[in-house]
Amino acid sequence: MVTGVPRLRLFVEDTLATDARVALAPEQAHRLLHVRRAAPGEPVALFNGRDGEWLARLEASGKRSATLAVESMLRPQAAESDLWLLFAPIKRGPVDLMVEKATELGVAALHPVWTRHTDAQRLNLDRLRAIAIEAAEQCGRLTVPATHPPRKLEEAIAEWPADRRLIVLDESGRGAPIATVLSSLTDDRAAILVGPEGGFAESELDALRGLAFAVAADLGPRILRAETAAIAALACYQALGPGGR
């Protein structure tokens, strides 16, 4: 019998159901056995973003292999936030932090966008996906945000769904206070857009301000780094957006 929440929690791709067996990938088995020091028979909470959270036990293990036996459901799958984060790729450390905290704060999808002043030339999506998975395991959510390939901001805007509100973090100071913007939202279909370290080009801000589905938001008087602005806006959304009111 297990009392309380298992100390170990893993995201898996397998279908979860009573009496199922889950064979971990070598890198995941290594982390469970040699980093987290899981012992035979130890309870592990499993989730896959579809079937809820399940109690499993470490059944068998080798040097780089582990099999878990699924026993019973801990939590049913529940609806989560539908918030997207659009961000201009920045340096590795800051973007890793942004993805980790965005996952903890409930973002449903990560959309990198190239802007005029974006400095980063490459983005390792596999690494960002791994960071998001680890953050989801740690924070207790039942899903992992979708990680989309980067594309130009103009392309993302051209295909934007008209019923999804786009909150543009406008560093020029001409946006409405973010609390005011968030209080006007009536549902969870929204996205937050944060620019690169050099800020948006004026032509980009002008184009964004002209969109019917976009609204400019201001985070206050200080100049924030891109990752700080994203985290601050997401925390405000969690507290003041439709799901937090």
C-alpha positions as CSV (number, residue, x, y, z in Angstrom):
1,M,0.0,0.0,0.0
2,V,1.2,3.5,-0.8
3,T,0.4,6.5,1.5
4,G,0.9,10.0,0.2
5,V,2.4,10.9,-3.1
6,P,5.3,8.8,-4.5
7,R,8.6,10.6,-4.4
8,L,9.3,9.6,-8.0
9,R,7.2,10.8,-11.0
10,L,7.8,10.1,-14.7
11,F,6.3,11.1,-18.1
12,V,5.9,8.2,-20.4
13,E,4.4,7.7,-23.9
14,D,2.8,4.4,-23.2
15,T,-0.9,3.8,-22.6
16,L,-1.6,3.6,-18.9
17,A,-4.1,1.1,-17.5
18,T,-4.3,-1.5,-14.7
19,D,-1.8,-4.3,-15.1
20,A,0.1,-2.6,-18.0
21,R,3.9,-2.9,-18.2
22,V,6.0,0.1,-19.1
23,A,9.5,-0.4,-20.4
24,L,11.6,2.8,-20.0
25,A,14.0,4.1,-22.6
26,P,17.7,3.7,-21.6
27,E,18.2,7.3,-20.7
28,Q,15.0,7.4,-18.6
29,A,16.0,4.1,-16.9
30,H,19.4,5.5,-16.1
31,R,17.9,8.6,-14.5
32,L,15.4,6.6,-12.5
33,L,17.9,3.9,-11.3
34,H,21.2,5.8,-11.0
35,V,20.2,9.5,-10.5
36,R,17.0,9.1,-8.5
37,R,18.2,5.8,-6.9
38,A,14.9,3.9,-7.2
39,A,14.8,0.6,-5.4
40,P,13.0,-2.6,-6.6
41,G,9.3,-2.4,-5.7
42,E,9.4,1.4,-5.2
43,P,6.3,3.3,-6.2
44,V,6.4,5.6,-9.1
45,A,3.7,8.0,-10.4
46,L,3.3,7.8,-14.2
47,F,1.5,10.2,-16.6
48,N,1.3,10.5,-20.3
49,G,-0.9,13.5,-20.9
50,R,-3.9,11.3,-21.9
51,D,-4.8,8.8,-19.3
52,G,-4.4,10.6,-16.0
53,E,-1.8,9.8,-13.3
54,W,-1.1,6.2,-12.3
55,L,0.6,4.3,-9.6
56,A,3.3,1.9,-10.8
57,R,6.1,0.0,-9.2
58,L,9.7,-0.7,-10.3
59,E,9.4,-4.4,-11.3
60,A,12.6,-5.3,-13.0
61,S,15.8,-3.5,-13.9
62,G,19.2,-3.9,-15.6
63,K,22.2,-1.7,-16.1
64,R,20.3,0.5,-18.6
65,S,16.8,-0.9,-18.5
66,A,13.8,-0.7,-16.2
67,T,10.2,-2.1,-16.3
68,L,7.3,-0.6,-14.3
69,A,4.2,-2.5,-13.4
70,V,1.1,-0.2,-13.4
71,E,-1.3,-0.8,-10.6
72,S,-4.0,1.8,-10.1
73,M,-5.1,5.4,-11.1
74,L,-4.0,8.2,-8.8
75,R,-5.7,11.1,-10.6
76,P,-8.0,11.2,-13.7
77,Q,-7.0,13.3,-16.6
78,A,-8.3,16.9,-16.2
79,A,-8.6,19.9,-18.4
80,E,-5.6,22.3,-18.2
81,S,-4.8,25.8,-19.5
82,D,-4.9,26.4,-23.3
83,L,-2.4,29.2,-23.0
84,W,0.4,29.4,-25.7
85,L,3.8,31.1,-25.3
86,L,5.3,32.7,-28.4
87,F,9.0,33.7,-27.8
88,A,12.0,34.8,-29.8
89,P,14.8,32.3,-29.3
90,I,17.5,33.7,-26.9
91,K,20.7,32.3,-25.5
92,R,20.8,28.7,-24.2
93,G,20.7,29.3,-20.4
94,P,17.9,31.9,-20.5
95,V,15.7,30.0,-23.0
96,D,16.1,26.8,-20.9
97,L,14.9,28.8,-17.8
98,M,12.0,30.2,-19.8
99,V,10.8,26.8,-21.0
100,E,11.1,25.3,-17.5
101,K,9.1,28.0,-15.8
102,A,6.6,28.2,-18.7
103,T,5.9,24.5,-18.1
104,E,5.5,25.0,-14.3
105,L,3.1,27.9,-15.0
106,G,0.9,25.8,-17.2
107,V,1.7,26.8,-20.8
108,A,0.0,24.3,-23.2
109,A,2.2,25.0,-26.3
110,L,5.7,26.6,-26.9
111,H,6.0,28.4,-30.2
112,P,9.5,29.9,-31.0
113,V,9.3,32.7,-33.6
114,W,12.1,34.5,-35.5
115,T,11.9,38.3,-35.2
116,R,13.9,41.1,-36.8
117,H,16.2,41.4,-33.8
118,T,16.5,37.7,-32.9
119,D,20.2,36.9,-32.2
120,A,20.1,33.2,-31.6
121,Q,20.8,31.2,-34.8
122,R,19.8,27.7,-33.7
123,L,17.3,26.1,-31.3
124,N,17.6,22.6,-30.0
125,L,14.0,21.4,-29.8
126,D,14.9,18.0,-28.4
127,R,16.6,19.7,-25.4
128,L,13.7,22.0,-24.8
129,R,11.3,19.1,-24.9
130,A,13.5,17.2,-22.3
131,I,13.5,20.3,-20.1
132,A,9.7,20.6,-20.4
133,I,9.2,16.9,-19.5
134,E,11.4,17.2,-16.4
135,A,9.6,20.4,-15.3
136,A,6.2,18.7,-15.8
137,E,7.4,15.7,-13.7
138,Q,8.5,18.0,-11.0
139,C,5.5,20.4,-10.8
140,G,2.8,17.8,-10.8
141,R,0.9,18.7,-14.0
142,L,-0.6,16.0,-16.1
143,T,0.6,17.1,-19.5
144,V,3.8,18.3,-21.2
145,P,3.5,21.4,-23.4
146,A,3.7,20.8,-27.1
147,T,7.0,22.1,-28.6
148,H,6.7,23.5,-32.1
149,P,9.4,24.2,-34.7
150,P,10.5,27.8,-35.0
151,R,9.1,30.0,-37.8
152,K,9.0,33.6,-38.7
153,L,6.8,35.9,-36.7
154,E,5.1,37.0,-39.9
155,E,4.2,33.4,-40.8
156,A,2.8,32.7,-37.3
157,I,0.6,35.8,-37.5
158,A,-0.6,35.1,-41.0
159,E,-2.1,31.8,-39.9
160,W,-3.3,33.0,-36.5
161,P,-6.7,31.6,-35.3
162,A,-9.0,34.7,-35.0
163,D,-10.6,33.4,-31.8
164,R,-7.3,33.3,-29.9
165,R,-6.3,36.5,-28.1
166,L,-2.7,37.5,-28.6
167,I,-1.1,39.4,-25.7
168,V,2.0,41.3,-27.0
169,L,4.5,42.2,-24.3
170,D,5.2,45.7,-25.5
171,E,8.5,47.1,-24.1
172,S,7.8,50.5,-25.5
173,G,5.5,51.4,-22.7
174,R,2.5,52.0,-24.9
175,G,0.5,48.9,-23.9
176,A,-2.2,48.8,-21.3
177,P,-1.3,47.5,-17.8
178,I,-1.2,43.7,-18.0
179,A,-3.8,43.4,-15.2
180,T,-6.2,45.4,-17.3
181,V,-5.5,43.2,-20.3
182,L,-6.0,40.0,-18.4
183,S,-9.2,41.1,-16.8
184,S,-10.7,41.6,-20.2
185,L,-10.2,37.9,-21.2
186,T,-13.4,35.8,-21.2
187,D,-11.9,32.4,-21.9
188,D,-8.6,30.5,-21.9
189,R,-7.8,30.6,-25.6
190,A,-5.0,33.1,-25.4
191,A,-1.3,33.5,-26.2
192,I,1.5,35.6,-24.8
193,L,4.2,36.9,-27.2
194,V,7.6,38.0,-25.9
195,G,10.3,39.5,-28.1
196,P,14.1,39.0,-28.2
197,E,16.7,40.7,-25.9
198,G,16.9,43.6,-28.4
199,G,13.1,44.1,-28.4
200,F,10.7,44.1,-31.3
201,A,11.4,46.3,-34.3
202,E,9.1,49.3,-34.5
203,S,7.6,47.9,-37.7
204,E,6.8,44.7,-36.0
205,L,5.0,46.5,-33.1
206,D,3.1,48.6,-35.6
207,A,1.9,45.5,-37.5
208,L,1.0,43.8,-34.2
209,R,-1.0,46.8,-33.0
210,G,-3.1,46.7,-36.1
211,L,-4.3,43.2,-35.6
212,A,-7.9,42.8,-34.4
213,F,-6.9,39.7,-32.2
214,A,-3.9,41.3,-30.6
215,V,-3.5,43.6,-27.6
216,A,-0.4,45.3,-26.3
217,A,0.4,44.8,-22.6
218,D,2.8,46.6,-20.3
219,L,4.7,44.9,-17.4
220,G,5.7,48.1,-15.6
221,P,8.5,50.7,-15.6
222,R,11.6,48.5,-15.6
223,I,13.5,47.0,-18.6
224,L,13.2,43.3,-18.2
225,R,15.2,40.5,-19.9
226,A,13.1,38.4,-22.3
227,E,13.0,35.4,-20.0
228,T,12.0,37.6,-17.0
229,A,9.3,39.2,-19.0
230,A,7.9,35.9,-20.1
231,I,7.9,34.4,-16.6
232,A,6.4,37.6,-15.1
233,A,3.6,37.7,-17.6
234,L,2.8,34.0,-17.2
235,A,2.6,34.4,-13.4
236,C,0.2,37.3,-13.9
237,Y,-1.9,35.2,-16.2
238,Q,-2.0,32.3,-13.8
239,A,-3.2,34.6,-11.0
240,L,-5.4,37.1,-13.0
241,G,-6.4,35.2,-16.2
242,P,-9.7,33.3,-16.7
243,G,-8.4,30.3,-14.8
244,G,-7.2,32.2,-11.8
245,R,-10.2,34.4,-11.2
